[in-house]
Amino acid sequence: MPLDNPFKKYGVRRVINAATSITTLGGSIPDQSIFKAMAEAGKAFANIPELQVWAGKEIAKATGAEAGLPVASAVCGLQLSAAACMMRGTELESHEPLDMKGWSHITMRLPLHTEGLRTEFIVQRTNRNSYDYSVELAGGRFKEVEPTEEALLEAYDPERTAAYYYTARNLRGSLPLEKVIEIAKVNKVPVIVDAAAEVPPRRKLRMYMEKGADLVSYSGGKHLAGPNNSGLLAGRADLIKLAHLQSYPFNGVGRASKMSRETIVGLVEALWIYLGHDEKEAFNGWVRWAEYFRDELSRFPGVSAEIVYQRAVEDGEPMAPFCAISLDESVTGVSGKALVSRLKEGEPVVYVIYEPEFLLGPCPGKITVNPQYMLEGEHPLVVEKIKQILES
């Protein structure tokens, strides 16, 4: 049975997301109640800084942080984090967001006019990722070091170091966050954590604050299933205030990254829903669909399929189940790369996880089908499309 395509009248194909919460596919799909709350917020005006402060309190409750701030994306949160750390010790600390005036000349120093500011962010060479350019968008610069305690300690310069930067996902060969925090405390500088895609599990909303991180940035449009243009920034109250003063609707580096009042409300509604949902039931549902794909796809000649798990990098706890597929090209007549390419032809388009497209995929070298973001009626269509490609 063909799927309804809400984009048909625009000449745009519907996509089945059997990959992950990819920004290019729109992140996730919010609960319909979130859109209702957003529609209500669109019926009247609100003072945006006041609304941000309210949302920040809800983010703080959810994360165990001193304070929070709704941001336009996890990258925006990282950019504002960098700006906040660079502004430590400046006149900006004497201002408050609800005053709404008197500090633009300070915030507009970034990203270019950084004379006299600490602008260096110490990062382990093995802990870089493609999103940490957000620090440079704020006017910061990375000081890349080897992943050793000695190197992290020696890299500190009281005149230049703004913060230590840490990516939660990419830990291969890197010192753990606990050690970085320990070193940062010796040098009395903050630690920024990129935790954009670190939920599920839900406990990770609090994990990094409990470990002692100073600023943590999460995506709001991935598994939290809020508006795609949203994120959560949590951390120390003094740093969150500096980040807020740099953000929309003020004239800092975050001015261009606007969140409408509807989006701010939608983000908090999504957070409330996520905190209340049955995490175990959702996980078991994904397992059942991963098993469905394994059983159906392994029937095809030349195809082997197995269940694999994406695991939390900190402790190995399974976060999400996937079906990993290997092809014997001598039997199937098609390579994995060609299969992935052909799944994107016709309608509906099907996206799956495949290396090297997804450099942090759960099963390198294999095609991986993820049921986490799939909708009712899509699962058999994916099996059927793979079958048609193999038979052709």
KOLMAR-928373 format. One record per residue (C-alpha): residue in three letters; chain; x, y, z; residue number from 1. Coordinates in nm, 3 decimals. Example, Ala and Ser with C-alpha at 12.3 -4.5 7.8 and 13.67 -1.06 7.14 Angstrom:
<sites>
SITE,ALA,A,1.230,-0.450,0.780,1
SITE,SER,A,1.367,-0.106,0.714,2
</sites>
This chain:
<sites>
SITE,MET,A,0.000,0.000,0.000,1
SITE,PRO,A,0.154,0.333,-0.103,2
SITE,LEU,A,0.236,0.586,0.167,3
SITE,ASP,A,0.069,0.923,0.181,4
SITE,ASN,A,0.312,1.193,0.068,5
SITE,PRO,A,0.240,1.532,0.227,6
SITE,PHE,A,0.503,1.690,-0.001,7
SITE,LYS,A,0.354,1.561,-0.329,8
SITE,LYS,A,0.187,1.890,-0.420,9
SITE,TYR,A,0.529,2.057,-0.395,10
SITE,GLY,A,0.692,1.804,-0.625,11
SITE,VAL,A,0.909,1.669,-0.341,12
SITE,ARG,A,0.950,1.297,-0.270,13
SITE,ARG,A,0.873,1.142,0.069,14
SITE,VAL,A,1.168,0.984,0.251,15
SITE,ILE,A,1.164,0.676,0.472,16
SITE,ASN,A,1.421,0.742,0.741,17
SITE,ALA,A,1.580,0.405,0.821,18
SITE,ALA,A,1.906,0.581,0.906,19
SITE,THR,A,1.905,0.819,1.200,20
SITE,SER,A,1.808,1.172,1.303,21
SITE,ILE,A,1.981,1.340,1.010,22
SITE,THR,A,1.946,1.716,0.995,23
SITE,THR,A,1.919,1.697,0.616,24
SITE,LEU,A,1.602,1.488,0.659,25
SITE,GLY,A,1.454,1.724,0.915,26
SITE,GLY,A,1.580,1.566,1.237,27
SITE,SER,A,1.289,1.381,1.394,28
SITE,ILE,A,0.908,1.394,1.388,29
SITE,PRO,A,0.757,1.580,1.686,30
SITE,ASP,A,0.443,1.457,1.858,31
SITE,GLN,A,0.134,1.631,1.723,32
SITE,SER,A,0.069,1.781,2.068,33
SITE,ILE,A,0.390,1.982,2.025,34
SITE,PHE,A,0.251,2.149,1.713,35
SITE,LYS,A,-0.067,2.232,1.903,36
SITE,ALA,A,0.137,2.403,2.175,37
SITE,MET,A,0.334,2.590,1.909,38
SITE,ALA,A,0.013,2.703,1.743,39
SITE,GLU,A,-0.113,2.837,2.078,40
SITE,ALA,A,0.214,3.027,2.125,41
SITE,GLY,A,0.161,3.182,1.784,42
SITE,LYS,A,-0.165,3.346,1.890,43
SITE,ALA,A,-0.005,3.620,2.098,44
SITE,PHE,A,0.323,3.801,2.159,45
SITE,ALA,A,0.567,3.739,2.444,46
SITE,ASN,A,0.884,3.903,2.570,47
SITE,ILE,A,1.143,3.669,2.418,48
SITE,PRO,A,1.414,3.704,2.688,49
SITE,GLU,A,1.149,3.633,2.953,50
SITE,LEU,A,1.034,3.327,2.759,51
SITE,GLN,A,1.397,3.213,2.724,52
SITE,VAL,A,1.449,3.244,3.100,53
SITE,TRP,A,1.137,3.032,3.163,54
SITE,ALA,A,1.252,2.768,2.914,55
SITE,GLY,A,1.601,2.776,3.065,56
SITE,LYS,A,1.458,2.687,3.406,57
SITE,GLU,A,1.285,2.384,3.255,58
SITE,ILE,A,1.608,2.280,3.085,59
SITE,ALA,A,1.794,2.319,3.415,60
SITE,LYS,A,1.540,2.093,3.590,61
SITE,ALA,A,1.578,1.825,3.324,62
SITE,THR,A,1.957,1.831,3.319,63
SITE,GLY,A,2.039,1.899,3.683,64
SITE,ALA,A,2.225,2.213,3.583,65
SITE,GLU,A,2.227,2.550,3.759,66
SITE,ALA,A,2.073,2.712,3.452,67
SITE,GLY,A,1.973,2.649,3.093,68
SITE,LEU,A,1.907,2.826,2.764,69
SITE,PRO,A,1.701,2.725,2.459,70
SITE,VAL,A,1.918,2.753,2.148,71
SITE,ALA,A,1.861,2.715,1.775,72
SITE,SER,A,2.068,2.394,1.751,73
SITE,ALA,A,2.342,2.205,1.932,74
SITE,VAL,A,2.598,2.385,1.713,75
SITE,CYS,A,2.446,2.718,1.814,76
SITE,GLY,A,2.477,2.607,2.176,77
SITE,LEU,A,2.845,2.532,2.125,78
SITE,GLN,A,2.901,2.868,1.956,79
SITE,LEU,A,2.734,3.049,2.245,80
SITE,SER,A,2.932,2.837,2.492,81
SITE,ALA,A,3.256,2.947,2.330,82
SITE,ALA,A,3.144,3.309,2.334,83
SITE,ALA,A,3.051,3.284,2.702,84
SITE,CYS,A,3.389,3.140,2.795,85
SITE,MET,A,3.572,3.411,2.603,86
SITE,MET,A,3.371,3.679,2.782,87
SITE,ARG,A,3.459,3.561,3.131,88
SITE,GLY,A,3.609,3.844,3.332,89
SITE,THR,A,3.478,4.121,3.106,90
SITE,GLU,A,3.229,4.398,3.175,91
SITE,LEU,A,2.958,4.179,3.024,92
SITE,GLU,A,2.936,3.990,3.354,93
SITE,SER,A,2.770,4.294,3.515,94
SITE,HIS,A,2.468,4.287,3.280,95
SITE,GLU,A,2.143,4.086,3.288,96
SITE,PRO,A,1.933,3.958,2.995,97
SITE,LEU,A,1.606,4.103,3.124,98
SITE,ASP,A,1.759,4.452,3.133,99
SITE,MET,A,1.775,4.425,2.752,100
SITE,LYS,A,2.017,4.712,2.696,101
SITE,GLY,A,2.363,4.848,2.753,102
SITE,TRP,A,2.594,4.570,2.644,103
SITE,SER,A,2.579,4.543,2.265,104
SITE,HIS,A,2.914,4.719,2.226,105
SITE,ILE,A,3.070,4.440,2.433,106
SITE,THR,A,2.912,4.140,2.261,107
SITE,MET,A,2.976,4.281,1.915,108
SITE,ARG,A,3.349,4.242,1.973,109
SITE,LEU,A,3.304,3.880,1.866,110
SITE,PRO,A,3.408,3.714,1.645,111
SITE,LEU,A,3.671,3.954,1.510,112
SITE,HIS,A,3.770,4.207,1.777,113
SITE,THR,A,3.911,3.971,2.037,114
SITE,GLU,A,4.208,4.175,2.159,115
SITE,GLY,A,4.265,4.111,2.529,116
SITE,LEU,A,4.023,3.816,2.541,117
SITE,ARG,A,4.110,3.454,2.610,118
SITE,THR,A,4.036,3.283,2.280,119
SITE,GLU,A,4.212,2.944,2.293,120
SITE,PHE,A,4.018,2.621,2.341,121
SITE,ILE,A,4.225,2.318,2.433,122
SITE,VAL,A,4.114,1.998,2.263,123
SITE,GLN,A,4.263,1.651,2.227,124
SITE,ARG,A,4.379,1.577,1.874,125
SITE,THR,A,4.178,1.251,1.881,126
SITE,ASN,A,3.864,1.426,2.004,127
SITE,ARG,A,3.793,1.656,1.710,128
SITE,ASN,A,3.478,1.639,1.498,129
SITE,SER,A,3.322,1.816,1.204,130
SITE,TYR,A,3.101,2.038,1.423,131
SITE,ASP,A,3.362,2.191,1.649,132
SITE,TYR,A,3.407,2.473,1.396,133
SITE,SER,A,3.130,2.633,1.602,134
SITE,VAL,A,3.403,2.754,1.837,135
SITE,GLU,A,3.568,2.939,1.549,136
SITE,LEU,A,3.236,3.093,1.450,137
SITE,ALA,A,3.244,3.270,1.786,138
SITE,GLY,A,3.600,3.393,1.731,139
SITE,GLY,A,3.780,3.118,1.923,140
SITE,ARG,A,4.078,2.913,1.813,141
SITE,PHE,A,4.167,2.554,1.894,142
SITE,LYS,A,4.489,2.450,2.058,143
SITE,GLU,A,4.516,2.085,1.959,144
SITE,VAL,A,4.721,1.858,2.184,145
SITE,GLU,A,4.806,1.491,2.222,146
SITE,PRO,A,4.566,1.288,2.440,147
SITE,THR,A,4.782,1.282,2.752,148
SITE,GLU,A,4.744,1.439,3.095,149
SITE,GLU,A,5.077,1.612,3.059,150
SITE,ALA,A,4.984,1.769,2.724,151
SITE,LEU,A,4.648,1.894,2.853,152
SITE,LEU,A,4.810,2.048,3.159,153
SITE,GLU,A,5.097,2.209,2.970,154
SITE,ALA,A,4.866,2.355,2.702,155
SITE,TYR,A,4.702,2.583,2.956,156
SITE,ASP,A,4.796,2.949,2.931,157
SITE,PRO,A,4.630,3.183,3.184,158
SITE,GLU,A,4.639,3.470,2.933,159
SITE,ARG,A,4.493,3.275,2.640,160
SITE,THR,A,4.295,2.969,2.752,161
SITE,ALA,A,3.918,3.017,2.745,162
SITE,ALA,A,3.811,2.656,2.806,163
SITE,TYR,A,3.869,2.289,2.742,164
SITE,TYR,A,3.652,2.141,2.465,165
SITE,TYR,A,3.525,1.784,2.467,166
SITE,THR,A,3.322,1.581,2.218,167
SITE,ALA,A,3.122,1.310,2.396,168
SITE,ARG,A,3.077,1.088,2.090,169
SITE,ASN,A,3.431,1.065,1.953,170
SITE,LEU,A,3.640,0.901,2.227,171
SITE,ARG,A,3.874,0.676,2.031,172
SITE,GLY,A,4.217,0.721,2.181,173
SITE,SER,A,4.106,1.014,2.395,174
SITE,LEU,A,4.125,1.072,2.769,175
SITE,PRO,A,3.783,1.038,2.935,176
SITE,LEU,A,3.577,1.341,3.031,177
SITE,GLU,A,3.644,1.286,3.401,178
SITE,LYS,A,4.017,1.331,3.348,179
SITE,VAL,A,3.968,1.643,3.133,180
SITE,ILE,A,3.744,1.794,3.402,181
SITE,GLU,A,4.002,1.711,3.668,182
SITE,ILE,A,4.273,1.891,3.470,183
SITE,ALA,A,4.045,2.187,3.393,184
SITE,LYS,A,3.967,2.231,3.762,185
SITE,VAL,A,4.339,2.249,3.837,186
SITE,ASN,A,4.364,2.533,3.586,187
SITE,LYS,A,4.029,2.687,3.692,188
SITE,VAL,A,3.881,2.701,3.342,189
SITE,PRO,A,3.546,2.566,3.212,190
SITE,VAL,A,3.484,2.246,3.017,191
SITE,ILE,A,3.245,2.256,2.720,192
SITE,VAL,A,3.085,1.925,2.618,193
SITE,ASP,A,2.934,1.856,2.276,194
SITE,ALA,A,2.657,1.607,2.361,195
SITE,ALA,A,2.446,1.681,2.053,196
SITE,ALA,A,2.333,1.324,1.988,197
SITE,GLU,A,2.392,1.166,2.328,198
SITE,VAL,A,2.032,1.078,2.409,199
SITE,PRO,A,1.901,0.812,2.435,200
SITE,PRO,A,1.944,0.695,2.705,201
SITE,ARG,A,1.761,0.960,2.907,202
SITE,ARG,A,2.015,0.948,3.192,203
SITE,LYS,A,2.263,1.129,2.965,204
SITE,LEU,A,2.065,1.449,3.009,205
SITE,ARG,A,2.218,1.463,3.357,206
SITE,MET,A,2.533,1.256,3.319,207
SITE,TYR,A,2.771,1.529,3.202,208
SITE,MET,A,2.661,1.783,3.460,209
SITE,GLU,A,2.699,1.520,3.731,210
SITE,LYS,A,3.053,1.453,3.610,211
SITE,GLY,A,3.135,1.822,3.654,212
SITE,ALA,A,3.107,1.972,3.305,213
SITE,ASP,A,3.044,2.347,3.295,214
SITE,LEU,A,2.848,2.377,2.968,215
SITE,VAL,A,2.673,2.097,2.778,216
SITE,SER,A,2.498,2.134,2.443,217
SITE,TYR,A,2.228,1.893,2.320,218
SITE,SER,A,2.022,1.878,2.003,219
SITE,GLY,A,1.650,1.938,2.052,220
SITE,GLY,A,1.551,1.809,1.709,221
SITE,LYS,A,1.706,1.462,1.722,222
SITE,HIS,A,1.582,1.198,1.965,223
SITE,LEU,A,1.419,1.457,2.189,224
SITE,ALA,A,1.185,1.501,1.890,225
SITE,GLY,A,1.144,1.874,1.928,226
SITE,PRO,A,1.150,2.126,1.644,227
SITE,ASN,A,1.446,2.056,1.416,228
SITE,ASN,A,1.580,2.410,1.470,229
SITE,SER,A,1.617,2.374,1.846,230
SITE,GLY,A,1.867,2.272,2.108,231
SITE,LEU,A,1.937,2.276,2.481,232
SITE,LEU,A,2.230,2.445,2.650,233
SITE,ALA,A,2.281,2.358,3.017,234
SITE,GLY,A,2.545,2.460,3.265,235
SITE,ARG,A,2.676,2.701,3.524,236
SITE,ALA,A,2.451,2.999,3.585,237
SITE,ASP,A,2.726,3.257,3.527,238
SITE,LEU,A,2.822,3.104,3.193,239
SITE,ILE,A,2.462,3.053,3.080,240
SITE,LYS,A,2.398,3.423,3.147,241
SITE,LEU,A,2.693,3.520,2.928,242
SITE,ALA,A,2.568,3.285,2.656,243
SITE,HIS,A,2.220,3.437,2.679,244
SITE,LEU,A,2.360,3.790,2.640,245
SITE,GLN,A,2.531,3.674,2.319,246
SITE,SER,A,2.218,3.511,2.178,247
SITE,TYR,A,1.906,3.619,1.991,248
SITE,PRO,A,1.727,3.858,2.032,249
SITE,PHE,A,2.037,4.057,2.129,250
SITE,ASN,A,2.325,4.166,1.905,251
SITE,GLY,A,2.583,3.900,1.983,252
SITE,VAL,A,2.723,3.615,1.775,253
SITE,GLY,A,2.396,3.423,1.818,254
SITE,ARG,A,2.176,3.697,1.674,255
SITE,ALA,A,2.130,3.519,1.340,256
SITE,SER,A,2.025,3.193,1.509,257
SITE,LYS,A,1.671,3.296,1.593,258
SITE,MET,A,1.417,3.078,1.770,259
SITE,SER,A,1.057,3.189,1.739,260
SITE,ARG,A,0.839,3.193,2.048,261
SITE,GLU,A,0.661,2.894,1.894,262
SITE,THR,A,0.987,2.700,1.867,263
SITE,ILE,A,1.089,2.776,2.226,264
SITE,VAL,A,0.755,2.649,2.354,265
SITE,GLY,A,0.770,2.346,2.124,266
SITE,LEU,A,1.115,2.255,2.255,267
SITE,VAL,A,1.002,2.257,2.617,268
SITE,GLU,A,0.688,2.056,2.531,269
SITE,ALA,A,0.911,1.799,2.359,270
SITE,LEU,A,1.138,1.786,2.663,271
SITE,TRP,A,0.842,1.722,2.893,272
SITE,ILE,A,0.718,1.441,2.667,273
SITE,TYR,A,1.065,1.284,2.650,274
SITE,LEU,A,1.105,1.291,3.028,275
SITE,GLY,A,0.769,1.116,3.070,276
SITE,HIS,A,0.784,0.847,2.803,277
SITE,ASP,A,0.849,0.477,2.872,278
SITE,GLU,A,1.210,0.438,2.759,279
SITE,LYS,A,1.217,0.059,2.799,280
SITE,GLU,A,0.898,0.011,2.597,281
SITE,ALA,A,1.037,0.223,2.314,282
SITE,PHE,A,1.363,0.027,2.315,283
SITE,ASN,A,1.182,-0.308,2.305,284
SITE,GLY,A,0.973,-0.184,2.013,285
SITE,TRP,A,1.289,-0.101,1.816,286
SITE,VAL,A,1.427,-0.447,1.897,287
SITE,ARG,A,1.117,-0.614,1.753,288
SITE,TRP,A,1.147,-0.418,1.427,289
SITE,ALA,A,1.523,-0.484,1.404,290
SITE,GLU,A,1.444,-0.855,1.440,291
SITE,TYR,A,1.180,-0.821,1.168,292
SITE,PHE,A,1.437,-0.678,0.928,293
SITE,ARG,A,1.691,-0.946,1.021,294
SITE,ASP,A,1.442,-1.227,0.961,295
SITE,GLU,A,1.304,-1.087,0.636,296
SITE,LEU,A,1.630,-0.975,0.475,297
SITE,SER,A,1.827,-1.288,0.562,298
SITE,ARG,A,1.586,-1.484,0.339,299
SITE,PHE,A,1.742,-1.329,0.029,300
SITE,PRO,A,2.027,-1.523,-0.137,301
SITE,GLY,A,2.367,-1.365,-0.069,302
SITE,VAL,A,2.237,-1.152,0.218,303
SITE,SER,A,2.335,-1.202,0.581,304
SITE,ALA,A,2.171,-0.997,0.854,305
SITE,GLU,A,2.228,-0.961,1.226,306
SITE,ILE,A,2.123,-0.745,1.520,307
SITE,VAL,A,2.384,-0.493,1.638,308
SITE,TYR,A,2.360,-0.229,1.906,309
SITE,GLN,A,2.476,0.127,1.928,310
SITE,ARG,A,2.623,0.149,2.277,311
SITE,ALA,A,2.696,0.432,2.515,312
SITE,VAL,A,3.064,0.514,2.481,313
SITE,GLU,A,3.100,0.563,2.857,314
SITE,ASP,A,2.979,0.224,2.981,315
SITE,GLY,A,2.874,0.010,2.684,316
SITE,GLU,A,2.502,0.016,2.768,317
SITE,PRO,A,2.293,-0.058,2.456,318
SITE,MET,A,2.123,0.258,2.333,319
SITE,ALA,A,1.955,0.147,2.011,320
SITE,PRO,A,1.923,-0.179,1.811,321
SITE,PHE,A,1.992,-0.196,1.436,322
SITE,CYS,A,1.985,-0.459,1.166,323
SITE,ALA,A,2.326,-0.483,0.998,324
SITE,ILE,A,2.335,-0.627,0.644,325
SITE,SER,A,2.627,-0.778,0.452,326
SITE,LEU,A,2.607,-0.864,0.082,327
SITE,ASP,A,2.792,-1.135,-0.109,328
SITE,GLU,A,2.823,-0.945,-0.434,329
SITE,SER,A,2.904,-1.261,-0.629,330
SITE,VAL,A,2.553,-1.383,-0.541,331
SITE,THR,A,2.350,-1.063,-0.522,332
SITE,GLY,A,2.512,-0.899,-0.824,333
SITE,VAL,A,2.503,-0.565,-0.645,334
SITE,SER,A,2.747,-0.404,-0.401,335
SITE,GLY,A,2.649,-0.248,-0.073,336
SITE,LYS,A,2.731,0.097,-0.208,337
SITE,ALA,A,2.515,0.039,-0.515,338
SITE,LEU,A,2.224,-0.086,-0.303,339
SITE,VAL,A,2.237,0.222,-0.083,340
SITE,SER,A,2.243,0.444,-0.392,341
SITE,ARG,A,1.948,0.268,-0.555,342
SITE,LEU,A,1.742,0.288,-0.237,343
SITE,LYS,A,1.746,0.665,-0.291,344
SITE,GLU,A,1.597,0.630,-0.639,345
SITE,GLY,A,1.225,0.641,-0.713,346
SITE,GLU,A,0.964,0.696,-0.446,347
SITE,PRO,A,0.963,0.667,-0.159,348
SITE,VAL,A,1.330,0.737,-0.106,349
SITE,VAL,A,1.491,0.516,0.160,350
SITE,TYR,A,1.787,0.632,0.368,351
SITE,VAL,A,1.993,0.375,0.560,352
SITE,ILE,A,2.321,0.400,0.751,353
SITE,TYR,A,2.627,0.318,0.545,354
SITE,GLU,A,2.999,0.384,0.585,355
SITE,PRO,A,3.166,0.611,0.485,356
SITE,GLU,A,2.852,0.829,0.461,357
SITE,PHE,A,2.804,0.798,0.838,358
SITE,LEU,A,3.153,0.806,0.983,359
SITE,LEU,A,3.028,0.723,1.331,360
SITE,GLY,A,2.788,0.450,1.222,361
SITE,PRO,A,2.726,0.153,1.452,362
SITE,CYS,A,2.867,-0.112,1.218,363
SITE,PRO,A,3.148,0.007,0.987,364
SITE,GLY,A,3.151,-0.148,0.641,365
SITE,LYS,A,2.793,-0.273,0.654,366
SITE,ILE,A,2.451,-0.142,0.556,367
SITE,THR,A,2.256,-0.073,0.874,368
SITE,VAL,A,1.879,-0.036,0.899,369
SITE,ASN,A,1.765,0.166,1.199,370
SITE,PRO,A,1.397,0.134,1.299,371
SITE,GLN,A,1.420,0.417,1.554,372
SITE,TYR,A,1.277,0.688,1.328,373
SITE,MET,A,1.054,0.477,1.106,374
SITE,LEU,A,0.678,0.531,1.091,375
SITE,GLU,A,0.384,0.296,1.071,376
SITE,GLY,A,0.361,0.114,0.738,377
SITE,GLU,A,0.718,0.192,0.630,378
SITE,HIS,A,0.895,-0.127,0.746,379
SITE,PRO,A,0.757,-0.372,0.484,380
SITE,LEU,A,0.813,-0.113,0.211,381
SITE,VAL,A,1.184,-0.105,0.291,382
SITE,VAL,A,1.204,-0.485,0.270,383
SITE,GLU,A,1.012,-0.482,-0.058,384
SITE,LYS,A,1.234,-0.215,-0.212,385
SITE,ILE,A,1.551,-0.406,-0.119,386
SITE,LYS,A,1.396,-0.721,-0.263,387
SITE,GLN,A,1.316,-0.546,-0.593,388
SITE,ILE,A,1.671,-0.413,-0.623,389
SITE,LEU,A,1.826,-0.752,-0.555,390
SITE,GLU,A,1.595,-0.932,-0.797,391
SITE,SER,A,1.662,-0.681,-1.074,392
</sites>
